[in-house]
Amino acid sequence: MKIITVAVVFILFTILLTTESLAIKGDLIYNNKESGLSVVLNDDVNDIQKRQNARRRARQRRARQRRQQINNLQANINNLQSQLSNLQSAVLSRFASVSQSMGR
């Protein structure tokens, strides 16, 4: 009788261990990680290229803005230099006229 009960308990114990509902929860976590990876791996190639192109466009836009700022600064410097030369010639002509009037 003891052998039969031990056998029945052993059979029930093995059935209990092999059922899916009582599987180790680590397997469920592993399956979730796999499903998350599949989403990343199945990412659309066009989306990846669009993101890369957007980065490239942003980089080009920044470079273009820098070039425009540099060109604007150079134009401003040239304008200031011409204004300074005009002012210098005006001041020198006034000094010359003042010195001529004082010399008479």
Buried (B, 14 or more C-beta within 10 A) or exposed (E): EEEEEEEEEEEEEEEEEEEEEEEEEEEEEEEEEEEEEEEEEEEEEEEEEEEEEEEEEEEEEEEEEEEEEEEEEEEEEEEEEEEEEEEEEEEEEEEEEEEEEEEE
